[in-house]
Amino acid sequence: MKKNLFATFVIILFISLSTTSCKINQELKNDNAEIEGVGGMKASPPRNFTPSELEIGRRICGNLKQKRLMFEGLPSDTEKFRFRGEVRNCFNNTANNSLFIASISNAGSSGVEYSSPGRAVNYFKDVTTDQNGIMKTLCDSLLVSDAVANTILDSNFKYSINLLINDGYDSYELIKSQKNSSGNYKSISSEKISLISNTKQASAKFIGVEKARIRYTRCEGDQFQTLSQTWIEAITPF
């Protein structure tokens, strides 16, 4: 009887340890899993940027700063760009695809913006710079350290960042995830921004301007809506 009880105890202990081990391994696997964003965008698991990524990031931040300083020095609502904007709804139907004109406005309390009063549908009003949004955190970190993580936590949100060159343009991607009641993060939006970074792409004064920007926002289930905006040209002689 004692031998049987001992054998039963050993079996239960083995099963318990095996289950615990599986849970730990699963947690480690999840920690190192690729981040799945909305619209098929993906990011590496949490890690520090590589030297080549740091180079791209610092160039992006420098160009964003150059653009911000130029825009802040312009007369508000005078200089204008032509964009092409597209909106797709949660069912992937094109709600709008058209050219529009937006002026550079720096009179508001939220900083520099694109202003297009006659634009009836959504467009990107915020001008990406080195000092707004999650890019402020990233650019400030890149100024002082080579050990900069590709993941930023902000309250209940997590931002996973890719730094890359896409079709010749310096680009960055942001996957925004939100913590749920179980403590897990689920992506709620993904965004990709490509910047003018050399004089082959546009005049030097437009370095740092968003050549292309697209945002995917989650709807129900796996559906998502899309807002995209492409810089076409300047229509006023800066």
Secondary structure, DSSP 8 states (H G I E B T S, - for coil): -HHHHHHHHHHHHHHHHHHHHHHHHHHHHHHTS-EE-GGG-EE--S-B--HHHHHHHHHHHHHHHHHHHHHHTS-TTTSEEEEEEEEE-TTS-EEEEEEEEEEEE--STT-SEEE-TT--S----B---TTSTHHHHHHHHHHH-S--BSEEEETTEEEEEEEEEETTEEEEEEEEEEE-TTS-EEEEEEEEEEE--STTTS-GGGTT-EEEEEEEEE-STT-EEEEEEEEEEE-S--
